[in-house]
Amino acid sequence: MTRRTAAFLLAAGLLSCDNAPTAPVLAPELRPELHFYLSGDLSAGGIVGVVGQPIDPNYRLPVGTVIPVAITTSAGDAEELLLEYVYCHDRRKRIYECRQIEVTMHDGQDRGLAESAVRQHGGRWIGTDLAGRDLYYAFGDLNRILYYVRQVVTVRSAQFTYTTSAAAPFESLEDIYVGALRFDLGAPRAGNGIVTARPGETVRATYNQPDGSQRIWDYTLPLAP
């Protein structure tokens, strides 16, 4: 997932999100995609993410609304993932991705300590961008996560992912919705907000289009070596 479509981030005390999610709404016709991010070792878990874009390029959902997607597994787990608008405004009206932070390590340092700090305070690693920055999806308080990861001695910098350096309207950007759930290795526990599955089992995302049809994506976990 790219920095723009991955969707996740925040910035230090300056930020306040103008579009905090509220209640689910009638689903628009979307092009949703399922993404699975693992932290290298399957036992370390990861996230299940969905990105959706309205098929009608002129369609706009009211700011603050969310769109439900069903996540199930072949072993019986069943969770609800909520898509929300990917972008937020800070107080200067600069646009950033609402659920993502980016972390740069000091030369020669791996992400181990930083990833541990992020996980402890409600985030998960999702990948590394072309500039070598580690990207994390934030489930918890973004400012809190950012504060603690900045205390890690191996971290050079940690910040929100901005799409613009100057004030800009949301209308200037693509209408994209993103959402994610934590993934952990283990037996299913339906309804706890965490997707759990074991090697060889399949994770499925199901989106109900307004015409009654469904868009379904499957991901089968790799077998243990």
C-alpha positions as CSV (number, residue, x, y, z in Angstrom):
1,M,0.0,0.0,0.0
2,T,1.4,3.4,-0.9
3,R,1.9,6.3,1.6
4,R,-1.3,8.0,0.3
5,T,-3.5,4.9,0.1
6,A,-2.2,3.1,3.1
7,A,-3.9,5.7,5.1
8,F,-2.7,6.1,8.6
9,L,-1.0,8.9,10.7
10,L,-0.8,11.9,13.0
11,A,1.3,14.8,14.2
12,A,2.4,16.1,17.5
13,G,0.2,18.4,19.6
14,L,-0.8,20.6,16.6
15,L,-3.4,18.1,15.4
16,S,-7.1,17.8,15.9
17,C,-9.0,15.6,13.5
18,D,-12.0,17.4,12.0
19,N,-13.6,14.2,10.8
20,A,-13.8,11.7,13.7
21,P,-16.0,8.7,12.6
22,T,-19.5,8.5,13.8
23,A,-22.2,5.9,12.9
24,P,-22.2,3.5,9.9
25,V,-24.0,4.8,6.9
26,L,-25.7,3.3,3.8
27,A,-22.9,1.8,1.8
28,P,-21.9,3.5,-1.5
29,E,-20.8,1.5,-4.5
30,L,-17.1,0.9,-3.8
31,R,-13.9,-0.6,-5.3
32,P,-12.6,-2.1,-2.0
33,E,-9.3,-3.9,-1.7
34,L,-8.1,-6.3,1.1
35,H,-4.5,-5.8,2.3
36,F,-2.7,-8.0,4.8
37,Y,0.4,-6.8,6.6
38,L,2.6,-9.1,8.7
39,S,5.6,-8.1,10.8
40,G,7.9,-10.6,9.1
41,D,7.3,-13.3,11.7
42,L,3.7,-14.6,11.5
43,S,3.6,-15.1,15.3
44,A,4.2,-11.4,15.7
45,G,0.8,-10.6,14.1
46,G,0.0,-7.6,11.9
47,I,-3.0,-5.9,10.5
48,V,-5.9,-6.7,8.2
49,G,-6.6,-3.5,6.1
50,V,-9.2,-2.5,3.6
51,V,-9.1,0.5,1.2
52,G,-12.2,1.5,-0.7
53,Q,-12.9,4.2,-3.3
54,P,-16.3,5.1,-4.6
55,I,-16.9,4.0,-8.2
56,D,-18.6,7.3,-8.9
57,P,-15.8,9.9,-8.8
58,N,-18.2,12.7,-7.8
59,Y,-19.6,10.8,-4.9
60,R,-18.9,12.2,-1.4
61,L,-20.0,10.8,2.0
62,P,-20.7,13.2,4.8
63,V,-17.6,14.0,6.8
64,G,-17.3,11.8,9.9
65,T,-19.3,8.8,8.6
66,V,-18.0,5.2,8.4
67,I,-18.7,2.3,6.2
68,P,-18.9,-1.3,7.5
69,V,-17.0,-4.3,6.0
70,A,-17.3,-7.9,7.4
71,I,-14.1,-9.7,8.1
72,T,-14.4,-13.5,8.7
73,T,-12.1,-16.5,8.7
74,S,-12.4,-20.1,7.6
75,A,-12.1,-21.1,11.3
76,G,-15.0,-19.1,12.5
77,D,-13.8,-15.6,13.5
78,A,-16.2,-12.8,12.6
79,E,-15.4,-9.1,13.1
80,E,-16.6,-5.7,11.7
81,L,-14.1,-3.4,10.1
82,L,-15.1,0.3,9.7
83,L,-13.9,2.3,6.7
84,E,-13.3,6.0,7.5
85,Y,-12.2,8.9,5.3
86,V,-8.4,8.7,5.0
87,Y,-7.6,12.3,5.4
88,C,-7.8,14.8,8.3
89,H,-7.0,18.5,8.7
90,D,-4.7,19.9,11.3
91,R,-5.4,23.4,12.9
92,R,-3.5,25.0,10.0
93,K,-5.8,23.2,7.5
94,R,-2.9,21.1,6.3
95,I,-4.0,17.6,5.2
96,Y,-2.5,14.4,6.8
97,E,-3.5,10.7,6.8
98,C,-5.6,10.2,9.9
99,R,-4.3,6.8,11.0
100,Q,-0.6,6.6,10.0
101,I,2.7,7.7,11.5
102,E,6.1,7.5,9.8
103,V,9.3,6.7,11.7
104,T,12.9,7.2,10.6
105,M,15.6,5.2,12.4
106,H,19.2,6.3,13.1
107,D,21.7,4.9,10.6
108,G,22.3,1.2,11.2
109,Q,19.5,0.7,13.6
110,D,16.6,-1.7,13.0
111,R,13.0,-1.0,14.0
112,G,12.7,-3.4,16.8
113,L,12.6,-1.0,19.8
114,A,10.4,1.5,17.9
115,E,8.0,-1.2,16.8
116,S,7.8,-2.5,20.4
117,A,6.9,1.0,21.6
118,V,4.3,1.5,18.9
119,R,2.6,-1.8,19.7
120,Q,2.6,-1.1,23.4
121,H,0.6,2.0,22.8
122,G,-1.8,0.8,20.2
123,G,-0.2,0.7,16.7
124,R,1.1,-1.9,14.3
125,W,3.8,-1.9,11.6
126,I,2.6,-1.9,8.0
127,G,5.6,-1.5,5.9
128,T,8.6,0.7,4.8
129,D,8.3,3.4,2.1
130,L,10.7,4.1,-0.7
131,A,12.6,6.6,1.5
132,G,13.2,4.0,4.2
133,R,10.7,5.2,6.7
134,D,8.7,2.7,8.7
135,L,5.0,3.2,8.5
136,Y,2.7,2.3,11.4
137,Y,-1.1,2.1,11.6
138,A,-2.4,3.8,14.8
139,F,-5.4,2.2,16.5
140,G,-5.0,4.1,19.7
141,D,-4.3,7.8,20.6
142,L,-2.1,9.0,17.8
143,N,-0.4,11.7,19.8
144,R,0.3,9.3,22.6
145,I,1.9,6.8,20.2
146,L,4.0,9.5,18.6
147,Y,5.2,10.8,22.0
148,Y,6.4,7.4,23.2
149,V,8.1,6.4,20.0
150,R,10.0,9.6,20.0
151,Q,11.6,8.6,23.3
152,V,13.2,5.5,21.7
153,V,17.0,6.1,21.5
154,T,17.2,4.4,18.1
155,V,14.6,6.7,16.5
156,R,15.8,9.8,14.6
157,S,12.3,11.2,13.9
158,A,8.6,10.3,14.1
159,Q,5.8,12.3,12.6
160,F,2.5,12.4,10.8
161,T,2.2,11.7,7.1
162,Y,1.3,15.0,5.4
163,T,-0.1,15.1,1.9
164,T,0.4,18.9,1.6
165,S,2.7,21.3,3.3
166,A,0.2,24.2,3.0
167,A,-3.5,24.6,3.7
168,A,-5.7,22.7,1.2
169,P,-9.4,21.7,0.9
170,F,-10.4,18.0,1.1
171,E,-12.0,18.4,-2.3
172,S,-8.6,18.6,-3.9
173,L,-7.8,15.0,-3.0
174,E,-9.2,11.6,-4.0
175,D,-12.2,10.3,-2.0
176,I,-10.6,7.3,-0.3
177,Y,-11.8,5.3,2.8
178,V,-9.6,3.0,4.9
179,G,-9.9,0.8,7.9
180,A,-8.0,-1.9,9.7
181,L,-8.1,-4.5,12.5
182,R,-5.3,-6.0,14.4
183,F,-4.3,-9.6,13.4
184,D,-3.0,-12.1,15.8
185,L,-2.1,-15.8,15.4
186,G,-4.4,-18.1,17.2
187,A,-7.8,-19.6,17.6
188,P,-10.9,-17.6,16.6
189,R,-12.6,-15.4,19.2
190,A,-15.5,-13.8,17.3
191,G,-16.5,-10.2,18.1
192,N,-13.4,-9.0,20.1
193,G,-12.2,-6.6,17.4
194,I,-9.1,-8.6,16.6
195,V,-8.8,-11.0,13.6
196,T,-7.3,-14.3,14.7
197,A,-6.3,-17.1,12.4
198,R,-3.7,-19.9,12.1
199,P,-1.3,-20.9,9.2
200,G,-3.3,-22.3,6.3
201,E,-6.6,-20.6,7.3
202,T,-8.3,-18.0,5.1
203,V,-9.3,-14.5,6.0
204,R,-12.1,-13.0,4.0
205,A,-13.4,-9.4,3.6
206,T,-17.0,-9.0,2.4
207,Y,-18.4,-5.7,1.3
208,N,-22.2,-5.4,0.5
209,Q,-22.8,-3.2,-2.5
210,P,-26.0,-1.1,-2.5
211,D,-27.4,-3.3,-5.4
212,G,-27.3,-6.4,-3.1
213,S,-24.2,-7.9,-4.7
214,Q,-21.0,-8.6,-2.7
215,R,-17.3,-7.9,-3.3
216,I,-15.3,-10.7,-1.6
217,W,-11.5,-10.9,-1.1
218,D,-9.7,-13.9,0.4
219,Y,-6.2,-14.1,1.9
220,T,-4.8,-17.5,3.0
221,L,-2.1,-17.4,5.7
222,P,1.1,-19.0,4.7
223,L,1.9,-22.4,6.2
224,A,4.6,-22.4,8.9
225,P,8.0,-23.4,7.5
